[in-house]
Amino acid sequence: MVDGRQRKNIKIGLFVEIVQKPHQRTGKLTEGVIAKILTSSVSHPHGIKVRLESGIVGRVKNILD
């Protein structure tokens, strides 16, 4: 499993599962394709923040692609 907490593993166009801010407690995941990487740091303990092509913003939990 590729680590979604490391920015080097995240690329625009990857198919991923993210958790949105309102769903952090429940852990509900949303699938989509990365349109933009929003986290500028090398890593983040909760996952790199991205915007999907659908416009949804969240932190990467799983890389499916």
BELHUHU-V497049 format. One record per residue. N is the residue number from 1. RES is the residue in one small letter. PHI is phi in whole degrees, -180 to 180 (* if undefined). D_LAST is the distance of its C-alpha to the last C-alpha in Angstrom with 1 decimal. Layout:
# BELHUHU-V497049
n=<N/N>
res=<RES/RES>
phi=<PHI/PHI>
d_last=<D_LAST/D_LAST>
This chain:
# BELHUHU-V497049
n=<1/2/3/4/5/6/7/8/9/10/11/12/13/14/15/16/17/18/19/20/21/22/23/24/25/26/27/28/29/30/31/32/33/34/35/36/37/38/39/40/41/42/43/44/45/46/47/48/49/50/51/52/53/54/55/56/57/58/59/60/61/62/63/64/65>
res=<m/v/d/g/r/q/r/k/n/i/k/i/g/l/f/v/e/i/v/q/k/p/h/q/r/t/g/k/l/t/e/g/v/i/a/k/i/l/t/s/s/v/s/h/p/h/g/i/k/v/r/l/e/s/g/i/v/g/r/v/k/n/i/l/d>
phi=<*/-78/-80/-79/-93/-107/-62/-63/-88/-101/-133/-62/99/-73/-91/-136/-111/-122/-113/-82/-51/-68/-105/-62/-70/-83/80/-63/-102/-122/-93/175/-105/-68/-103/-153/-96/-99/-81/-95/-75/-65/-149/-147/-62/-104/113/-74/-82/-135/-112/-82/-60/-78/96/-74/-111/-172/-103/-68/-108/-139/-104/-96/-91>
d_last=<10.7/9.9/12.6/12.1/15.8/15.8/15.6/14.9/11.3/10.7/10.4/11.3/9.1/5.8/4.9/6.8/10.0/13.1/16.8/19.4/22.8/24.8/22.5/22.5/25.3/23.9/20.3/19.1/15.4/14.3/10.9/10.3/9.2/10.8/14.2/16.0/16.1/19.3/19.9/21.9/22.5/20.8/19.8/20.5/21.3/19.8/16.5/16.0/17.2/15.3/16.2/14.0/15.0/17.1/19.0/18.2/18.4/17.2/16.0/12.5/12.7/9.3/5.8/3.8/0.0>
